[in-house]
Amino acid sequence: MKRYDLRHLKDDFYDKMLTIIKKDLSKKEVGIFIFEIGDFSHIQKSADVVKKAGHELLNSLKFNEADWTIVVRKKG
């Protein structure tokens, strides 16, 4: 399991997240991604992006007042 902080990317983190999943995670490995909530549409969009790429969203929760985390398992 690895943790990735994408908050510095603001609302432009989707491509970076998918690149990390593809290159840094082994098959069926879990990654935890933290990003800024900003507008709440990023929460649903991040889930949609993960699903569309064929990976499994294990959890999605508020980390603190400004940030959100998602837990993703890379497809096997």
HTML snippet that shows the backbone in 3Dmol.js (N, CA, C, O; Angstrom):
<script src="https://3Dmol.org/build/3Dmol-min.js"></script>
<div id="view" style="width:600px;height:400px;position:relative"></div>
<script>
const pdb = `
ATOM      1  N   MET A   1       0.852  -1.166   0.000  1.00  0.00           N
ATOM      2  CA  MET A   1       0.000   0.000   0.000  1.00  0.00           C
ATOM      3  C   MET A   1       0.900   1.231   0.000  1.00  0.00           C
ATOM      4  O   MET A   1       1.856   1.322   0.770  1.00  0.00           O
ATOM      5  N   LYS A   2       0.573   2.175  -0.879  1.00  0.00           N
ATOM      6  CA  LYS A   2       1.341   3.405  -0.991  1.00  0.00           C
ATOM      7  C   LYS A   2       0.393   4.598  -0.913  1.00  0.00           C
ATOM      8  O   LYS A   2      -0.773   4.511  -1.297  1.00  0.00           O
ATOM      9  N   ARG A   3       0.914   5.708  -0.410  1.00  0.00           N
ATOM     10  CA  ARG A   3       0.115   6.923  -0.251  1.00  0.00           C
ATOM     11  C   ARG A   3       0.684   8.004  -1.154  1.00  0.00           C
ATOM     12  O   ARG A   3       1.899   8.183  -1.238  1.00  0.00           O
ATOM     13  N   TYR A   4      -0.213   8.731  -1.836  1.00  0.00           N
ATOM     14  CA  TYR A   4       0.189   9.773  -2.767  1.00  0.00           C
ATOM     15  C   TYR A   4      -0.576  11.059  -2.466  1.00  0.00           C
ATOM     16  O   TYR A   4      -1.803  11.058  -2.375  1.00  0.00           O
ATOM     17  N   ASP A   5       0.157  12.141  -2.316  1.00  0.00           N
ATOM     18  CA  ASP A   5      -0.435  13.439  -2.025  1.00  0.00           C
ATOM     19  C   ASP A   5      -0.523  14.232  -3.328  1.00  0.00           C
ATOM     20  O   ASP A   5       0.495  14.642  -3.884  1.00  0.00           O
ATOM     21  N   LEU A   6      -1.735  14.440  -3.803  1.00  0.00           N
ATOM     22  CA  LEU A   6      -1.964  15.153  -5.060  1.00  0.00           C
ATOM     23  C   LEU A   6      -2.570  16.541  -4.828  1.00  0.00           C
ATOM     24  O   LEU A   6      -3.053  17.175  -5.766  1.00  0.00           O
ATOM     25  N   ARG A   7      -2.542  17.007  -3.588  1.00  0.00           N
ATOM     26  CA  ARG A   7      -3.161  18.296  -3.262  1.00  0.00           C
ATOM     27  C   ARG A   7      -2.539  19.451  -4.021  1.00  0.00           C
ATOM     28  O   ARG A   7      -3.233  20.411  -4.354  1.00  0.00           O
ATOM     29  N   HIS A   8      -1.256  19.383  -4.300  1.00  0.00           N
ATOM     30  CA  HIS A   8      -0.575  20.479  -5.001  1.00  0.00           C
ATOM     31  C   HIS A   8      -1.076  20.655  -6.434  1.00  0.00           C
ATOM     32  O   HIS A   8      -0.840  21.699  -7.043  1.00  0.00           O
ATOM     33  N   LEU A   9      -1.758  19.654  -6.978  1.00  0.00           N
ATOM     34  CA  LEU A   9      -2.273  19.720  -8.346  1.00  0.00           C
ATOM     35  C   LEU A   9      -3.651  20.377  -8.428  1.00  0.00           C
ATOM     36  O   LEU A   9      -4.204  20.550  -9.514  1.00  0.00           O
ATOM     37  N   LYS A  10      -4.196  20.739  -7.264  1.00  0.00           N
ATOM     38  CA  LYS A  10      -5.540  21.346  -7.185  1.00  0.00           C
ATOM     39  C   LYS A  10      -6.548  20.440  -7.888  1.00  0.00           C
ATOM     40  O   LYS A  10      -6.664  19.266  -7.535  1.00  0.00           O
ATOM     41  N   ASP A  11      -7.284  20.963  -8.885  1.00  0.00           N
ATOM     42  CA  ASP A  11      -8.333  20.159  -9.524  1.00  0.00           C
ATOM     43  C   ASP A  11      -7.858  19.456 -10.803  1.00  0.00           C
ATOM     44  O   ASP A  11      -8.681  18.968 -11.578  1.00  0.00           O
ATOM     45  N   ASP A  12      -6.553  19.400 -11.030  1.00  0.00           N
ATOM     46  CA  ASP A  12      -6.001  18.786 -12.233  1.00  0.00           C
ATOM     47  C   ASP A  12      -5.157  17.556 -11.861  1.00  0.00           C
ATOM     48  O   ASP A  12      -4.001  17.447 -12.269  1.00  0.00           O
ATOM     49  N   PHE A  13      -5.735  16.647 -11.096  1.00  0.00           N
ATOM     50  CA  PHE A  13      -4.981  15.505 -10.571  1.00  0.00           C
ATOM     51  C   PHE A  13      -5.317  14.179 -11.227  1.00  0.00           C
ATOM     52  O   PHE A  13      -4.638  13.187 -10.963  1.00  0.00           O
ATOM     53  N   TYR A  14      -6.333  14.123 -12.070  1.00  0.00           N
ATOM     54  CA  TYR A  14      -6.819  12.845 -12.597  1.00  0.00           C
ATOM     55  C   TYR A  14      -5.770  12.110 -13.433  1.00  0.00           C
ATOM     56  O   TYR A  14      -5.546  10.917 -13.229  1.00  0.00           O
ATOM     57  N   ASP A  15      -5.128  12.807 -14.368  1.00  0.00           N
ATOM     58  CA  ASP A  15      -4.118  12.155 -15.211  1.00  0.00           C
ATOM     59  C   ASP A  15      -2.946  11.661 -14.378  1.00  0.00           C
ATOM     60  O   ASP A  15      -2.441  10.561 -14.600  1.00  0.00           O
ATOM     61  N   LYS A  16      -2.517  12.467 -13.425  1.00  0.00           N
ATOM     62  CA  LYS A  16      -1.400  12.074 -12.559  1.00  0.00           C
ATOM     63  C   LYS A  16      -1.771  10.837 -11.743  1.00  0.00           C
ATOM     64  O   LYS A  16      -0.953   9.932 -11.579  1.00  0.00           O
ATOM     65  N   MET A  17      -2.993  10.796 -11.235  1.00  0.00           N
ATOM     66  CA  MET A  17      -3.456   9.656 -10.455  1.00  0.00           C
ATOM     67  C   MET A  17      -3.430   8.382 -11.308  1.00  0.00           C
ATOM     68  O   MET A  17      -2.958   7.340 -10.852  1.00  0.00           O
ATOM     69  N   LEU A  18      -3.929   8.462 -12.528  1.00  0.00           N
ATOM     70  CA  LEU A  18      -3.939   7.284 -13.402  1.00  0.00           C
ATOM     71  C   LEU A  18      -2.520   6.858 -13.780  1.00  0.00           C
ATOM     72  O   LEU A  18      -2.243   5.662 -13.877  1.00  0.00           O
ATOM     73  N   THR A  19      -1.626   7.810 -13.993  1.00  0.00           N
ATOM     74  CA  THR A  19      -0.237   7.492 -14.294  1.00  0.00           C
ATOM     75  C   THR A  19       0.416   6.771 -13.121  1.00  0.00           C
ATOM     76  O   THR A  19       1.144   5.797 -13.312  1.00  0.00           O
ATOM     77  N   ILE A  20       0.159   7.246 -11.926  1.00  0.00           N
ATOM     78  CA  ILE A  20       0.707   6.601 -10.729  1.00  0.00           C
ATOM     79  C   ILE A  20       0.184   5.177 -10.605  1.00  0.00           C
ATOM     80  O   ILE A  20       0.952   4.250 -10.345  1.00  0.00           O
ATOM     81  N   ILE A  21      -1.113   5.002 -10.789  1.00  0.00           N
ATOM     82  CA  ILE A  21      -1.696   3.656 -10.709  1.00  0.00           C
ATOM     83  C   ILE A  21      -1.027   2.740 -11.730  1.00  0.00           C
ATOM     84  O   ILE A  21      -0.657   1.610 -11.412  1.00  0.00           O
ATOM     85  N   LYS A  22      -0.876   3.231 -12.945  1.00  0.00           N
ATOM     86  CA  LYS A  22      -0.305   2.416 -14.023  1.00  0.00           C
ATOM     87  C   LYS A  22       1.163   2.073 -13.782  1.00  0.00           C
ATOM     88  O   LYS A  22       1.571   0.929 -13.984  1.00  0.00           O
ATOM     89  N   LYS A  23       1.963   3.055 -13.351  1.00  0.00           N
ATOM     90  CA  LYS A  23       3.412   2.867 -13.284  1.00  0.00           C
ATOM     91  C   LYS A  23       3.955   2.497 -11.904  1.00  0.00           C
ATOM     92  O   LYS A  23       4.954   1.785 -11.806  1.00  0.00           O
ATOM     93  N   ASP A  24       3.310   2.972 -10.841  1.00  0.00           N
ATOM     94  CA  ASP A  24       3.873   2.781  -9.497  1.00  0.00           C
ATOM     95  C   ASP A  24       3.247   1.626  -8.712  1.00  0.00           C
ATOM     96  O   ASP A  24       3.867   1.111  -7.782  1.00  0.00           O
ATOM     97  N   LEU A  25       2.058   1.222  -9.064  1.00  0.00           N
ATOM     98  CA  LEU A  25       1.399   0.163  -8.307  1.00  0.00           C
ATOM     99  C   LEU A  25       1.489  -1.165  -9.054  1.00  0.00           C
ATOM    100  O   LEU A  25       1.350  -1.214 -10.276  1.00  0.00           O
ATOM    101  N   SER A  26       1.719  -2.224  -8.315  1.00  0.00           N
ATOM    102  CA  SER A  26       1.710  -3.575  -8.879  1.00  0.00           C
ATOM    103  C   SER A  26       0.263  -4.024  -9.033  1.00  0.00           C
ATOM    104  O   SER A  26      -0.646  -3.408  -8.477  1.00  0.00           O
ATOM    105  N   LYS A  27       0.053  -5.092  -9.783  1.00  0.00           N
ATOM    106  CA  LYS A  27      -1.300  -5.632  -9.945  1.00  0.00           C
ATOM    107  C   LYS A  27      -1.899  -5.924  -8.580  1.00  0.00           C
ATOM    108  O   LYS A  27      -1.253  -6.531  -7.726  1.00  0.00           O
ATOM    109  N   LYS A  28      -3.114  -5.498  -8.384  1.00  0.00           N
ATOM    110  CA  LYS A  28      -3.911  -5.682  -7.166  1.00  0.00           C
ATOM    111  C   LYS A  28      -3.363  -4.933  -5.951  1.00  0.00           C
ATOM    112  O   LYS A  28      -3.860  -5.114  -4.839  1.00  0.00           O
ATOM    113  N   GLU A  29      -2.350  -4.100  -6.151  1.00  0.00           N
ATOM    114  CA  GLU A  29      -1.830  -3.285  -5.046  1.00  0.00           C
ATOM    115  C   GLU A  29      -2.767  -2.103  -4.802  1.00  0.00           C
ATOM    116  O   GLU A  29      -3.447  -1.630  -5.713  1.00  0.00           O
ATOM    117  N   VAL A  30      -2.785  -1.645  -3.567  1.00  0.00           N
ATOM    118  CA  VAL A  30      -3.674  -0.565  -3.157  1.00  0.00           C
ATOM    119  C   VAL A  30      -2.885   0.741  -3.033  1.00  0.00           C
ATOM    120  O   VAL A  30      -1.773   0.768  -2.507  1.00  0.00           O
ATOM    121  N   GLY A  31      -3.488   1.813  -3.527  1.00  0.00           N
ATOM    122  CA  GLY A  31      -2.916   3.144  -3.388  1.00  0.00           C
ATOM    123  C   GLY A  31      -3.921   4.069  -2.720  1.00  0.00           C
ATOM    124  O   GLY A  31      -5.125   3.976  -2.960  1.00  0.00           O
ATOM    125  N   ILE A  32      -3.418   4.953  -1.889  1.00  0.00           N
ATOM    126  CA  ILE A  32      -4.257   5.948  -1.222  1.00  0.00           C
ATOM    127  C   ILE A  32      -3.902   7.300  -1.826  1.00  0.00           C
ATOM    128  O   ILE A  32      -2.737   7.699  -1.821  1.00  0.00           O
ATOM    129  N   PHE A  33      -4.890   7.996  -2.340  1.00  0.00           N
ATOM    130  CA  PHE A  33      -4.687   9.280  -2.986  1.00  0.00           C
ATOM    131  C   PHE A  33      -5.416  10.364  -2.208  1.00  0.00           C
ATOM    132  O   PHE A  33      -6.589  10.215  -1.866  1.00  0.00           O
ATOM    133  N   ILE A  34      -4.709  11.459  -1.930  1.00  0.00           N
ATOM    134  CA  ILE A  34      -5.310  12.580  -1.236  1.00  0.00           C
ATOM    135  C   ILE A  34      -5.310  13.775  -2.184  1.00  0.00           C
ATOM    136  O   ILE A  34      -4.304  14.073  -2.827  1.00  0.00           O
ATOM    137  N   PHE A  35      -6.455  14.454  -2.262  1.00  0.00           N
ATOM    138  CA  PHE A  35      -6.580  15.616  -3.131  1.00  0.00           C
ATOM    139  C   PHE A  35      -7.463  16.660  -2.471  1.00  0.00           C
ATOM    140  O   PHE A  35      -8.222  16.355  -1.551  1.00  0.00           O
ATOM    141  N   GLU A  36      -7.359  17.896  -2.948  1.00  0.00           N
ATOM    142  CA  GLU A  36      -8.182  18.983  -2.425  1.00  0.00           C
ATOM    143  C   GLU A  36      -9.617  18.816  -2.897  1.00  0.00           C
ATOM    144  O   GLU A  36      -9.857  18.511  -4.065  1.00  0.00           O
ATOM    145  N   ILE A  37     -10.556  19.010  -2.008  1.00  0.00           N
ATOM    146  CA  ILE A  37     -11.960  18.885  -2.372  1.00  0.00           C
ATOM    147  C   ILE A  37     -12.349  19.959  -3.378  1.00  0.00           C
ATOM    148  O   ILE A  37     -12.959  19.650  -4.402  1.00  0.00           O
ATOM    149  N   GLY A  38     -12.006  21.219  -3.104  1.00  0.00           N
ATOM    150  CA  GLY A  38     -12.423  22.289  -3.998  1.00  0.00           C
ATOM    151  C   GLY A  38     -13.920  22.234  -4.183  1.00  0.00           C
ATOM    152  O   GLY A  38     -14.683  22.377  -3.229  1.00  0.00           O
ATOM    153  N   ASP A  39     -14.326  22.029  -5.393  1.00  0.00           N
ATOM    154  CA  ASP A  39     -15.747  21.859  -5.676  1.00  0.00           C
ATOM    155  C   ASP A  39     -16.031  20.355  -5.599  1.00  0.00           C
ATOM    156  O   ASP A  39     -15.242  19.546  -6.086  1.00  0.00           O
ATOM    157  N   PHE A  40     -17.127  19.996  -5.003  1.00  0.00           N
ATOM    158  CA  PHE A  40     -17.405  18.589  -4.688  1.00  0.00           C
ATOM    159  C   PHE A  40     -17.550  17.681  -5.907  1.00  0.00           C
ATOM    160  O   PHE A  40     -17.628  16.462  -5.756  1.00  0.00           O
ATOM    161  N   SER A  41     -17.588  18.246  -7.094  1.00  0.00           N
ATOM    162  CA  SER A  41     -17.691  17.407  -8.296  1.00  0.00           C
ATOM    163  C   SER A  41     -16.450  16.528  -8.466  1.00  0.00           C
ATOM    164  O   SER A  41     -16.523  15.491  -9.124  1.00  0.00           O
ATOM    165  N   HIS A  42     -15.319  16.921  -7.888  1.00  0.00           N
ATOM    166  CA  HIS A  42     -14.091  16.135  -8.010  1.00  0.00           C
ATOM    167  C   HIS A  42     -14.213  14.781  -7.319  1.00  0.00           C
ATOM    168  O   HIS A  42     -13.544  13.821  -7.701  1.00  0.00           O
ATOM    169  N   ILE A  43     -15.045  14.709  -6.332  1.00  0.00           N
ATOM    170  CA  ILE A  43     -15.220  13.451  -5.604  1.00  0.00           C
ATOM    171  C   ILE A  43     -15.865  12.407  -6.507  1.00  0.00           C
ATOM    172  O   ILE A  43     -15.358  11.292  -6.631  1.00  0.00           O
ATOM    173  N   GLN A  44     -16.974  12.763  -7.135  1.00  0.00           N
ATOM    174  CA  GLN A  44     -17.644  11.824  -8.038  1.00  0.00           C
ATOM    175  C   GLN A  44     -16.800  11.563  -9.276  1.00  0.00           C
ATOM    176  O   GLN A  44     -16.719  10.427  -9.744  1.00  0.00           O
ATOM    177  N   LYS A  45     -16.170  12.610  -9.811  1.00  0.00           N
ATOM    178  CA  LYS A  45     -15.359  12.428 -11.018  1.00  0.00           C
ATOM    179  C   LYS A  45     -14.182  11.495 -10.753  1.00  0.00           C
ATOM    180  O   LYS A  45     -13.840  10.680 -11.610  1.00  0.00           O
ATOM    181  N   SER A  46     -13.557  11.602  -9.579  1.00  0.00           N
ATOM    182  CA  SER A  46     -12.433  10.708  -9.278  1.00  0.00           C
ATOM    183  C   SER A  46     -12.904   9.256  -9.245  1.00  0.00           C
ATOM    184  O   SER A  46     -12.204   8.369  -9.732  1.00  0.00           O
ATOM    185  N   ALA A  47     -14.068   9.009  -8.684  1.00  0.00           N
ATOM    186  CA  ALA A  47     -14.633   7.648  -8.659  1.00  0.00           C
ATOM    187  C   ALA A  47     -14.929   7.165 -10.076  1.00  0.00           C
ATOM    188  O   ALA A  47     -14.670   6.008 -10.409  1.00  0.00           O
ATOM    189  N   ASP A  48     -15.467   8.045 -10.901  1.00  0.00           N
ATOM    190  CA  ASP A  48     -15.777   7.687 -12.289  1.00  0.00           C
ATOM    191  C   ASP A  48     -14.512   7.381 -13.087  1.00  0.00           C
ATOM    192  O   ASP A  48     -14.487   6.433 -13.872  1.00  0.00           O
ATOM    193  N   VAL A  49     -13.471   8.174 -12.889  1.00  0.00           N
ATOM    194  CA  VAL A  49     -12.195   7.972 -13.593  1.00  0.00           C
ATOM    195  C   VAL A  49     -11.586   6.625 -13.209  1.00  0.00           C
ATOM    196  O   VAL A  49     -11.098   5.897 -14.074  1.00  0.00           O
ATOM    197  N   VAL A  50     -11.610   6.297 -11.936  1.00  0.00           N
ATOM    198  CA  VAL A  50     -11.067   5.016 -11.460  1.00  0.00           C
ATOM    199  C   VAL A  50     -11.846   3.856 -12.068  1.00  0.00           C
ATOM    200  O   VAL A  50     -11.256   2.896 -12.563  1.00  0.00           O
ATOM    201  N   LYS A  51     -13.163   3.949 -12.028  1.00  0.00           N
ATOM    202  CA  LYS A  51     -14.008   2.874 -12.563  1.00  0.00           C
ATOM    203  C   LYS A  51     -13.805   2.705 -14.067  1.00  0.00           C
ATOM    204  O   LYS A  51     -13.685   1.585 -14.562  1.00  0.00           O
ATOM    205  N   LYS A  52     -13.767   3.823 -14.787  1.00  0.00           N
ATOM    206  CA  LYS A  52     -13.601   3.774 -16.246  1.00  0.00           C
ATOM    207  C   LYS A  52     -12.271   3.122 -16.626  1.00  0.00           C
ATOM    208  O   LYS A  52     -12.185   2.440 -17.647  1.00  0.00           O
ATOM    209  N   ALA A  53     -11.234   3.330 -15.808  1.00  0.00           N
ATOM    210  CA  ALA A  53      -9.918   2.740 -16.071  1.00  0.00           C
ATOM    211  C   ALA A  53      -9.876   1.260 -15.694  1.00  0.00           C
ATOM    212  O   ALA A  53      -8.891   0.578 -15.976  1.00  0.00           O
ATOM    213  N   GLY A  54     -10.943   0.757 -15.056  1.00  0.00           N
ATOM    214  CA  GLY A  54     -11.017  -0.665 -14.717  1.00  0.00           C
ATOM    215  C   GLY A  54     -10.471  -1.028 -13.353  1.00  0.00           C
ATOM    216  O   GLY A  54     -10.337  -2.209 -13.032  1.00  0.00           O
ATOM    217  N   HIS A  55     -10.154  -0.027 -12.549  1.00  0.00           N
ATOM    218  CA  HIS A  55      -9.635  -0.278 -11.202  1.00  0.00           C
ATOM    219  C   HIS A  55     -10.790  -0.300 -10.199  1.00  0.00           C
ATOM    220  O   HIS A  55     -11.922   0.049 -10.532  1.00  0.00           O
ATOM    221  N   GLU A  56     -10.492  -0.709  -8.986  1.00  0.00           N
ATOM    222  CA  GLU A  56     -11.528  -0.837  -7.956  1.00  0.00           C
ATOM    223  C   GLU A  56     -11.391   0.264  -6.907  1.00  0.00           C
ATOM    224  O   GLU A  56     -10.339   0.416  -6.287  1.00  0.00           O
ATOM    225  N   LEU A  57     -12.460   1.026  -6.718  1.00  0.00           N
ATOM    226  CA  LEU A  57     -12.492   2.043  -5.675  1.00  0.00           C
ATOM    227  C   LEU A  57     -12.916   1.351  -4.384  1.00  0.00           C
ATOM    228  O   LEU A  57     -14.035   0.851  -4.277  1.00  0.00           O
ATOM    229  N   LEU A  58     -12.020   1.325  -3.410  1.00  0.00           N
ATOM    230  CA  LEU A  58     -12.298   0.635  -2.154  1.00  0.00           C
ATOM    231  C   LEU A  58     -12.921   1.547  -1.109  1.00  0.00           C
ATOM    232  O   LEU A  58     -13.728   1.105  -0.292  1.00  0.00           O
ATOM    233  N   ASN A  59     -12.541   2.830  -1.137  1.00  0.00           N
ATOM    234  CA  ASN A  59     -13.054   3.758  -0.133  1.00  0.00           C
ATOM    235  C   ASN A  59     -12.897   5.179  -0.645  1.00  0.00           C
ATOM    236  O   ASN A  59     -12.014   5.477  -1.449  1.00  0.00           O
ATOM    237  N   SER A  60     -13.768   6.044  -0.165  1.00  0.00           N
ATOM    238  CA  SER A  60     -13.730   7.458  -0.509  1.00  0.00           C
ATOM    239  C   SER A  60     -14.247   8.204   0.706  1.00  0.00           C
ATOM    240  O   SER A  60     -15.397   8.027   1.108  1.00  0.00           O
ATOM    241  N   LEU A  61     -13.389   9.047   1.297  1.00  0.00           N
ATOM    242  CA  LEU A  61     -13.830   9.734   2.512  1.00  0.00           C
ATOM    243  C   LEU A  61     -13.142  11.067   2.713  1.00  0.00           C
ATOM    244  O   LEU A  61     -12.061  11.332   2.187  1.00  0.00           O
ATOM    245  N   LYS A  62     -13.808  11.887   3.490  1.00  0.00           N
ATOM    246  CA  LYS A  62     -13.290  13.212   3.807  1.00  0.00           C
ATOM    247  C   LYS A  62     -12.113  13.053   4.764  1.00  0.00           C
ATOM    248  O   LYS A  62     -12.227  12.378   5.787  1.00  0.00           O
ATOM    249  N   PHE A  63     -10.986  13.673   4.433  1.00  0.00           N
ATOM    250  CA  PHE A  63      -9.774  13.568   5.240  1.00  0.00           C
ATOM    251  C   PHE A  63      -9.742  14.654   6.309  1.00  0.00           C
ATOM    252  O   PHE A  63      -9.420  14.389   7.467  1.00  0.00           O
ATOM    253  N   ASN A  64     -10.072  15.850   5.919  1.00  0.00           N
ATOM    254  CA  ASN A  64     -10.186  16.985   6.836  1.00  0.00           C
ATOM    255  C   ASN A  64     -11.108  18.015   6.176  1.00  0.00           C
ATOM    256  O   ASN A  64     -11.842  17.666   5.251  1.00  0.00           O
ATOM    257  N   GLU A  65     -11.088  19.238   6.614  1.00  0.00           N
ATOM    258  CA  GLU A  65     -12.009  20.240   6.068  1.00  0.00           C
ATOM    259  C   GLU A  65     -11.776  20.563   4.601  1.00  0.00           C
ATOM    260  O   GLU A  65     -12.710  20.974   3.912  1.00  0.00           O
ATOM    261  N   ALA A  66     -10.550  20.388   4.101  1.00  0.00           N
ATOM    262  CA  ALA A  66     -10.236  20.795   2.733  1.00  0.00           C
ATOM    263  C   ALA A  66      -9.836  19.648   1.811  1.00  0.00           C
ATOM    264  O   ALA A  66      -9.705  19.848   0.603  1.00  0.00           O
ATOM    265  N   ASP A  67      -9.642  18.462   2.353  1.00  0.00           N
ATOM    266  CA  ASP A  67      -9.072  17.377   1.557  1.00  0.00           C
ATOM    267  C   ASP A  67      -9.925  16.110   1.583  1.00  0.00           C
ATOM    268  O   ASP A  67     -10.719  15.890   2.497  1.00  0.00           O
ATOM    269  N   TRP A  68      -9.740  15.295   0.563  1.00  0.00           N
ATOM    270  CA  TRP A  68     -10.481  14.048   0.389  1.00  0.00           C
ATOM    271  C   TRP A  68      -9.487  12.941   0.075  1.00  0.00           C
ATOM    272  O   TRP A  68      -8.457  13.198  -0.548  1.00  0.00           O
ATOM    273  N   THR A  69      -9.773  11.728   0.490  1.00  0.00           N
ATOM    274  CA  THR A  69      -8.934  10.590   0.133  1.00  0.00           C
ATOM    275  C   THR A  69      -9.764   9.533  -0.578  1.00  0.00           C
ATOM    276  O   THR A  69     -10.939   9.329  -0.276  1.00  0.00           O
ATOM    277  N   ILE A  70      -9.123   8.869  -1.529  1.00  0.00           N
ATOM    278  CA  ILE A  70      -9.728   7.686  -2.138  1.00  0.00           C
ATOM    279  C   ILE A  70      -8.707   6.562  -2.054  1.00  0.00           C
ATOM    280  O   ILE A  70      -7.499   6.785  -2.135  1.00  0.00           O
ATOM    281  N   VAL A  71      -9.214   5.368  -1.893  1.00  0.00           N
ATOM    282  CA  VAL A  71      -8.377   4.171  -1.801  1.00  0.00           C
ATOM    283  C   VAL A  71      -8.722   3.317  -3.032  1.00  0.00           C
ATOM    284  O   VAL A  71      -9.877   2.950  -3.251  1.00  0.00           O
ATOM    285  N   VAL A  72      -7.698   3.017  -3.815  1.00  0.00           N
ATOM    286  CA  VAL A  72      -7.892   2.353  -5.101  1.00  0.00           C
ATOM    287  C   VAL A  72      -7.044   1.089  -5.171  1.00  0.00           C
ATOM    288  O   VAL A  72      -5.878   1.089  -4.777  1.00  0.00           O
ATOM    289  N   ARG A  73      -7.643   0.009  -5.677  1.00  0.00           N
ATOM    290  CA  ARG A  73      -6.880  -1.227  -5.947  1.00  0.00           C
ATOM    291  C   ARG A  73      -6.696  -1.327  -7.457  1.00  0.00           C
ATOM    292  O   ARG A  73      -7.660  -1.271  -8.220  1.00  0.00           O
ATOM    293  N   LYS A  74      -5.439  -1.475  -7.874  1.00  0.00           N
ATOM    294  CA  LYS A  74      -5.135  -1.612  -9.291  1.00  0.00           C
ATOM    295  C   LYS A  74      -5.706  -2.923  -9.802  1.00  0.00           C
ATOM    296  O   LYS A  74      -5.674  -3.942  -9.113  1.00  0.00           O
ATOM    297  N   LYS A  75      -6.227  -2.883 -11.011  1.00  0.00           N
ATOM    298  CA  LYS A  75      -6.792  -4.106 -11.590  1.00  0.00           C
ATOM    299  C   LYS A  75      -5.727  -5.182 -11.723  1.00  0.00           C
ATOM    300  O   LYS A  75      -4.541  -4.893 -11.885  1.00  0.00           O
ATOM    301  N   GLY A  76      -6.168  -6.411 -11.652  1.00  0.00           N
ATOM    302  CA  GLY A  76      -5.236  -7.532 -11.632  1.00  0.00           C
ATOM    303  C   GLY A  76      -4.872  -8.092 -12.944  1.00  0.00           C
ATOM    304  O   GLY A  76      -4.091  -9.041 -13.015  1.00  0.00           O
TER     305      GLY A  76
END
`;
const viewer = $3Dmol.createViewer("view");
viewer.addModel(pdb, "pdb");
viewer.setStyle({}, {cartoon: {color: "spectrum"}});
viewer.zoomTo();
viewer.render();
</script>
